[in-house]
Amino acid sequence: MEIDAELRRQITVSLAAAAVFIVGLVGIGVTFGGSTVLPEAGAIALIALLAGFVLLMAGIGTYLMRAKDEP
């Protein structure tokens, strides 16, 4: 299978979004970690990160679909 420029762009953008999510997880772990129980503020931050990731991926999907349609 040959990887064209469009597929390369999709892979790069998706990997970058996943990297942002992982960095966010590590950041939450470093900020709120240190014990066996995640405090309430850490749980809210985790939920916000998950919601933000879902919205980010939806936005990326929309962008990639529109970019594909342009000549």
One Martini backbone bead per residue (centre of mass of N, CA, C, O) as a GRO file, in nm:
protein
   71
    1MET     BB    1   0.096   0.038   0.024
    2GLU     BB    2   0.050   0.364  -0.055
    3ILE     BB    3   0.165   0.676   0.074
    4ASP     BB    4   0.017   0.962   0.070
    5ALA     BB    5  -0.028   1.286   0.158
    6GLU     BB    6  -0.303   1.252   0.293
    7LEU     BB    7  -0.232   1.018   0.486
    8ARG     BB    8   0.005   1.157   0.623
    9ARG     BB    9  -0.163   1.387   0.745
   10GLN     BB   10  -0.354   1.211   0.914
   11ILE     BB   11  -0.138   1.075   1.086
   12THR     BB   12  -0.002   1.327   1.205
   13VAL     BB   13  -0.249   1.458   1.339
   14SER     BB   14  -0.333   1.214   1.515
   15LEU     BB   15  -0.065   1.184   1.671
   16ALA     BB   16  -0.066   1.467   1.793
   17ALA     BB   17  -0.330   1.436   1.953
   18ALA     BB   18  -0.236   1.192   2.120
   19ALA     BB   19   0.006   1.337   2.249
   20VAL     BB   20  -0.158   1.550   2.398
   21PHE     BB   21  -0.313   1.349   2.573
   22ILE     BB   22  -0.067   1.220   2.715
   23VAL     BB   23   0.043   1.480   2.835
   24GLY     BB   24  -0.211   1.534   3.002
   25LEU     BB   25  -0.198   1.280   3.175
   26VAL     BB   26   0.078   1.338   3.297
   27GLY     BB   27   0.005   1.613   3.418
   28ILE     BB   28  -0.212   1.507   3.608
   29GLY     BB   29  -0.034   1.304   3.757
   30VAL     BB   30   0.171   1.513   3.866
   31THR     BB   31  -0.026   1.712   4.004
   32PHE     BB   32  -0.236   1.476   4.152
   33GLY     BB   33  -0.047   1.290   4.257
   34GLY     BB   34   0.105   1.060   4.520
   35SER     BB   35  -0.140   0.874   4.544
   36THR     BB   36  -0.400   0.632   4.532
   37VAL     BB   37  -0.586   0.889   4.513
   38LEU     BB   38  -0.793   1.084   4.331
   39PRO     BB   39  -0.881   1.382   4.342
   40GLU     BB   40  -1.139   1.580   4.258
   41ALA     BB   41  -0.975   1.774   4.076
   42GLY     BB   42  -0.847   1.545   3.907
   43ALA     BB   43  -1.112   1.427   3.797
   44ILE     BB   44  -1.203   1.681   3.650
   45ALA     BB   45  -0.954   1.703   3.469
   46LEU     BB   46  -0.995   1.429   3.330
   47ILE     BB   47  -1.272   1.486   3.207
   48ALA     BB   48  -1.182   1.736   3.048
   49LEU     BB   49  -0.973   1.589   2.876
   50LEU     BB   50  -1.165   1.389   2.742
   51ALA     BB   51  -1.355   1.600   2.617
   52GLY     BB   52  -1.135   1.751   2.459
   53PHE     BB   53  -1.048   1.508   2.286
   54VAL     BB   54  -1.313   1.460   2.143
   55LEU     BB   55  -1.333   1.745   2.019
   56LEU     BB   56  -1.063   1.738   1.871
   57MET     BB   57  -1.124   1.491   1.689
   58ALA     BB   58  -1.371   1.616   1.554
   59GLY     BB   59  -1.220   1.859   1.434
   60ILE     BB   60  -1.014   1.697   1.272
   61GLY     BB   61  -1.214   1.542   1.099
   62THR     BB   62  -1.339   1.790   0.967
   63TYR     BB   63  -1.082   1.905   0.846
   64LEU     BB   64  -1.002   1.655   0.673
   65MET     BB   65  -1.260   1.649   0.501
   66ARG     BB   66  -1.231   1.939   0.383
   67ALA     BB   67  -0.940   1.907   0.268
   68LYS     BB   68  -1.018   1.681   0.064
   69ASP     BB   69  -1.226   1.859  -0.114
   70GLU     BB   70  -1.003   2.026  -0.194
   71PRO     BB   71  -0.801   2.101  -0.481
   0.00000   0.00000   0.00000
